[in-house]
Structures are given as C-alpha cells and as structure tokens.
Amino acid sequence: MGEAAGEIQLHISGLQGQEAVGDHGKIADRAEKGGACPAAAPQPPPPVWKRLRRWALVIANIVFLLGGQGVATLLGRIYYDQGGKSLWMQTVVQSCGAPLTIPLLLYFRRKTSPAVSTRRPPLAKVAAIYAGLGVLLAGDNLMYSYGLLYLPLSTYSIIGATQVSFNAVFSYFLNKENFRALVLNSVVLLTFSAALVGVSSGSDETSSDVPKGKFPAGFALTLSASALFALILSLTQLTFEGVLRSDAIDTVLELQFWSNTAAACVSVAGLFASGEWSTLAGEMDGYRKGRAAYAMTLAWTAVSWQLCTMGMMGLVATVSSLFTNVISTVGMPLSPVVAVIFLGDRMDGVKLLAMLIGVWGLLSYVYQHYLDDRAKARKIAENSDEHPVG
C-alpha cells in the first residue's frame, strides 16, 4: 500500500513528474541503442507553494471526510428518533447523491492531458467491476442502516472503528501491506474495544428511539458492515493498481460516481421490492418535526454522505486508502461525546473504557505509518546523497 501511495503522489505532482518520466524514457532509449546510460538524478524537492497546495488539499479532504461522516451519521440517528422507519430510504440517501460528483469529474477530466492517459481496459470489465463494487456498497450501506437503527450513536461509532482492524488484514492479503507490530497491536486493541461494547449489558441504554432487544443484531450488523467497508477499500485500491492502472483524480471520481450510482440503483430496487416505498407518504406525515424537516433531513444526509465520499476518494488520490481509513475513524472519540450531549446516550464505565482502548489502537496505527513515512523519507535522502544533482 505504501508503494500505491507513492505512485498516487507522483501522479498528482503534475508536470514535474511527467518531465521526469520523459527523462527516464530517453535514458531507456539510449540503453537500447547501446549508448551510455547516465545515472538518474533524483528530483529536487517541489517548490514551497506546491507543498502548501498539496497539504491544503489533504486538509480540505480530511475536513470533508470527517465533517460529512459526522453530520450524516448524526442526521441518520435523528431521522429514526423523529419517526423515520424506512431502512431502505436510509440506504438510498447514502449513495443517491452521486450526481454531485459530475461537475468535479468533468472539470478534472478536461484538465487531464491526453499524453498522460493510460490505455483503458475493456469496457465490459470496467463496468462489471463498478457494478460489483456498487452491489457491495449497497449491502454495506444497508447493514449500517440497520446498525444505526438498532444501536445508540455512541455504541455504533465505537464498533464502527473496527474497520481499521479489518482493513489491516485485507490490506495484508490483497494489497501486500506489511503487518507490523504496532499494526497488530492496533488490531488487538480495536477488537478488544468492540468486544467490551458487545458484552456490556448497559451499552444500549439511551434516550434515543432504539428498539428494545435489538442490540445483538445491531452489534453483529455494524461489525459486519465495518468488515465489508474495509474490504471495499482494499478492492478499490486493487482496482486502481491492477485494472485501471491509473490513480488520476478523474479516474478516482469516475469510480466514485459509477459505483455510487450502481449502489443507488440497487438501493432503489430494494426500496420498491420491500414495499417500503408505499409507507413513505405516511412516514412523512407522521414525522415529528414536519414534512419539510423530513425532506431536509434526507436531503442533507445525502449531501453529507457525498461530501464524505469525496473527501475519502480525495485522500485515496493524494495519500493512500490505509491513511483514508485511519482518518475516517479519527472521529470515533468525538461521536460518543456528541451523542451524549445531543442525543442523551449513556456513557457508562465500560463504554468509556472501550472508547479509550479504541483511541489507543488508532494512535498505534497512525504512529506505525508515521514511522514508515520517516523511513521512506530517510531512504530518499540517502539516495539523493549518493546521486547529487548536477
């Protein structure tokens, strides 16, 4: 995965990276013709303004991801508390905002130079991959909808943080990511954190409108959804590396648009097949805050999920999917606090301990990647000393 992150960063670096590729091509031509092949000079560090622009982009994507995820999850819980009952409608709004990505997709596709575009794989193969990811995404969204209905928001957030553990496992097998000691420590801690919540009989006490006796089902579905989401991220990275062979931002947005569109189609089909569509009018009339609030809650939930997805894909493009998954769970310590303040969730001792253990696991994961990045930077610096410019 570290190699994938490097490739993504090189691609987004722009014209400077393209010139470097051109120079390597010329060197290879000389070698084929029997000429001398000079040592490749390392690229000088990018100008300060380029580094600042990249960090500004990373920070903006982090804000989109955390802000969109937090607002969408809170609105989803409010939807249920105010009288909403349609699981499939909650599933639909998680992906139906896909058209919001069209302006960005057209903008970045127009800026992409034809000279740097790669040969596209067969259309049928790409369509099958997008459709498959969309089906998985729809199933994942449905399980999350069940989890959010059956669990208090604080409990839901703590269990959802286990996606980092699942992502570490899937990345090891699918993306050849090293399974280091701190990553293993993170997996154990996050698993233990979720287990504490699972065995706690008081974890489902809240003033929210949570169905009684549904805690085991909510726990199992949320845990399954976390595992499936981690698998989707690993498969997405595998798609970029092995099939599309491109990590350009327009390719990332294209995958986001078509996979979310497929997920929305599956969700709408489920809405009609389940018969829940016939209850929506009555649900809107019975919504405690009124019909306008019902429509606005669903609309802003859809917008928030798309902002979250844009931030997630943006981080995949500028950093890596592993980093994206870690950032998406950074909000885990904040969600229980928000739920206690605004939704009246109970923060008992077991849940507080589980949250602290989860934070410890996340910090272990982040610190391991910090060490990996430092080692990579040190290696680049050593190579630069061996091959000075000029």
Solvent accessible surface area in square Angstrom, and as a share of the most:
residue,aa,sasa,rsa
1,M,14,0.06
2,G,34,0.32
3,E,147,0.66
4,A,5,0.04
5,A,10,0.08
6,G,22,0.22
7,E,97,0.44
8,I,2,0.01
9,Q,69,0.31
10,L,127,0.63
11,H,71,0.32
12,I,57,0.29
13,S,45,0.29
14,G,27,0.26
15,L,117,0.58
16,Q,42,0.19
17,G,16,0.16
18,Q,74,0.33
19,E,99,0.44
20,A,13,0.10
21,V,108,0.62
22,G,35,0.34
23,D,72,0.37
24,H,100,0.45
25,G,35,0.33
26,K,126,0.53
27,I,31,0.16
28,A,50,0.39
29,D,73,0.38
30,R,119,0.43
31,A,54,0.42
32,E,145,0.65
33,K,175,0.74
34,G,67,0.64
35,G,41,0.40
36,A,89,0.69
37,C,72,0.43
38,P,67,0.42
39,A,75,0.58
40,A,49,0.38
41,A,59,0.46
42,P,34,0.22
43,Q,97,0.43
44,P,70,0.44
45,P,109,0.69
46,P,53,0.33
47,P,62,0.39
48,V,92,0.53
49,W,140,0.49
50,K,48,0.20
51,R,100,0.36
52,L,116,0.58
53,R,145,0.53
54,R,75,0.27
55,W,143,0.50
56,A,59,0.46
57,L,80,0.40
58,V,3,0.02
59,I,100,0.51
60,A,42,0.32
61,N,13,0.07
62,I,39,0.20
63,V,93,0.53
64,F,89,0.37
65,L,1,0.01
66,L,49,0.25
67,G,37,0.35
68,G,4,0.04
69,Q,45,0.20
70,G,36,0.35
71,V,75,0.43
72,A,1,0.01
73,T,14,0.08
74,L,43,0.21
75,L,34,0.17
76,G,0,0.00
77,R,0,0.00
78,I,53,0.27
79,Y,0,0.00
80,Y,4,0.02
81,D,17,0.09
82,Q,36,0.16
83,G,13,0.13
84,G,3,0.03
85,K,152,0.64
86,S,3,0.02
87,L,20,0.10
88,W,51,0.18
89,M,28,0.13
90,Q,4,0.02
91,T,0,0.00
92,V,13,0.08
93,V,6,0.04
94,Q,18,0.08
95,S,0,0.00
96,C,52,0.31
97,G,9,0.09
98,A,2,0.02
99,P,80,0.50
100,L,85,0.42
101,T,0,0.00
102,I,66,0.33
103,P,89,0.56
104,L,70,0.35
105,L,15,0.07
106,L,112,0.56
107,Y,93,0.35
108,F,57,0.24
109,R,111,0.41
110,R,187,0.68
111,K,129,0.55
112,T,43,0.25
113,S,45,0.29
114,P,119,0.75
115,A,94,0.73
116,V,45,0.26
117,S,71,0.46
118,T,69,0.40
119,R,226,0.82
120,R,124,0.45
121,P,25,0.16
122,P,92,0.58
123,L,146,0.73
124,A,81,0.63
125,K,103,0.43
126,V,4,0.02
127,A,52,0.40
128,A,66,0.52
129,I,40,0.20
130,Y,15,0.06
131,A,48,0.37
132,G,33,0.32
133,L,11,0.06
134,G,0,0.00
135,V,83,0.48
136,L,57,0.28
137,L,29,0.14
138,A,3,0.02
139,G,29,0.28
140,D,2,0.01
141,N,10,0.05
142,L,36,0.18
143,M,41,0.18
144,Y,31,0.12
145,S,2,0.01
146,Y,66,0.25
147,G,0,0.00
148,L,10,0.05
149,L,27,0.13
150,Y,27,0.10
151,L,0,0.00
152,P,0,0.00
153,L,5,0.02
154,S,0,0.00
155,T,0,0.00
156,Y,21,0.08
157,S,15,0.09
158,I,2,0.01
159,I,0,0.00
160,G,14,0.13
161,A,2,0.01
162,T,5,0.03
163,Q,13,0.06
164,V,0,0.00
165,S,7,0.04
166,F,57,0.24
167,N,1,0.00
168,A,3,0.02
169,V,56,0.32
170,F,53,0.22
171,S,0,0.00
172,Y,100,0.38
173,F,134,0.56
174,L,56,0.28
175,N,10,0.05
176,K,163,0.69
177,E,28,0.13
178,N,87,0.44
179,F,71,0.29
180,R,100,0.37
181,A,82,0.64
182,L,51,0.25
183,V,9,0.05
184,L,91,0.45
185,N,50,0.26
186,S,0,0.00
187,V,24,0.14
188,V,88,0.51
189,L,21,0.10
190,L,2,0.01
191,T,76,0.44
192,F,104,0.43
193,S,2,0.01
194,A,4,0.03
195,A,45,0.35
196,L,30,0.15
197,V,0,0.00
198,G,26,0.25
199,V,122,0.70
200,S,14,0.09
201,S,109,0.70
202,G,11,0.11
203,S,0,0.00
204,D,48,0.25
205,E,81,0.36
206,T,33,0.19
207,S,87,0.56
208,S,14,0.09
209,D,76,0.39
210,V,19,0.11
211,P,49,0.31
212,K,187,0.79
213,G,69,0.67
214,K,82,0.35
215,F,22,0.09
216,P,94,0.59
217,A,43,0.33
218,G,0,0.00
219,F,40,0.17
220,A,54,0.42
221,L,49,0.24
222,T,0,0.00
223,L,51,0.25
224,S,50,0.32
225,A,0,0.00
226,S,0,0.00
227,A,23,0.18
228,L,30,0.15
229,F,30,0.12
230,A,0,0.00
231,L,46,0.23
232,I,14,0.07
233,L,4,0.02
234,S,0,0.00
235,L,49,0.24
236,T,5,0.03
237,Q,2,0.01
238,L,69,0.34
239,T,10,0.06
240,F,5,0.02
241,E,61,0.27
242,G,37,0.35
243,V,31,0.18
244,L,6,0.03
245,R,169,0.62
246,S,22,0.14
247,D,18,0.10
248,A,8,0.06
249,I,44,0.23
250,D,14,0.07
251,T,10,0.06
252,V,1,0.00
253,L,8,0.04
254,E,10,0.05
255,L,2,0.01
256,Q,0,0.00
257,F,27,0.11
258,W,123,0.43
259,S,6,0.04
260,N,5,0.03
261,T,39,0.23
262,A,23,0.18
263,A,0,0.00
264,A,15,0.11
265,C,83,0.50
266,V,54,0.31
267,S,0,0.00
268,V,61,0.35
269,A,61,0.47
270,G,11,0.11
271,L,12,0.06
272,F,113,0.47
273,A,93,0.72
274,S,59,0.38
275,G,30,0.29
276,E,39,0.17
277,W,126,0.44
278,S,72,0.46
279,T,76,0.44
280,L,33,0.17
281,A,70,0.54
282,G,49,0.47
283,E,19,0.09
284,M,49,0.22
285,D,92,0.47
286,G,54,0.51
287,Y,9,0.03
288,R,160,0.58
289,K,139,0.59
290,G,29,0.28
291,R,133,0.48
292,A,78,0.61
293,A,31,0.24
294,Y,6,0.02
295,A,50,0.38
296,M,102,0.46
297,T,14,0.08
298,L,20,0.10
299,A,51,0.40
300,W,133,0.47
301,T,0,0.00
302,A,11,0.08
303,V,45,0.26
304,S,7,0.05
305,W,50,0.17
306,Q,1,0.00
307,L,64,0.32
308,C,10,0.06
309,T,15,0.09
310,M,28,0.12
311,G,0,0.00
312,M,20,0.09
313,M,12,0.05
314,G,7,0.06
315,L,0,0.00
316,V,2,0.01
317,A,0,0.00
318,T,3,0.02
319,V,23,0.13
320,S,9,0.06
321,S,2,0.01
322,L,2,0.01
323,F,64,0.27
324,T,1,0.00
325,N,1,0.00
326,V,4,0.03
327,I,21,0.11
328,S,6,0.04
329,T,6,0.03
330,V,60,0.34
331,G,13,0.12
332,M,8,0.04
333,P,33,0.21
334,L,118,0.59
335,S,26,0.17
336,P,0,0.00
337,V,71,0.41
338,V,47,0.27
339,A,0,0.00
340,V,55,0.32
341,I,118,0.60
342,F,146,0.61
343,L,21,0.11
344,G,38,0.37
345,D,7,0.03
346,R,114,0.42
347,M,55,0.25
348,D,22,0.11
349,G,56,0.54
350,V,60,0.34
351,K,1,0.00
352,L,78,0.39
353,L,91,0.45
354,A,0,0.00
355,M,19,0.08
356,L,99,0.49
357,I,20,0.10
358,G,0,0.00
359,V,38,0.22
360,W,149,0.52
361,G,0,0.00
362,L,9,0.04
363,L,109,0.54
364,S,9,0.06
365,Y,3,0.01
366,V,64,0.37
367,Y,113,0.43
368,Q,15,0.07
369,H,39,0.17
370,Y,108,0.41
371,L,65,0.32
372,D,35,0.18
373,D,85,0.44
374,R,122,0.44
375,A,51,0.39
376,K,86,0.36
377,A,60,0.47
378,R,125,0.46
379,K,133,0.57
380,I,105,0.53
381,A,53,0.41
382,E,93,0.42
383,N,67,0.34
384,S,39,0.25
385,D,115,0.59
386,E,118,0.53
387,H,82,0.37
388,P,98,0.62
389,V,100,0.58
390,G,119,1.15
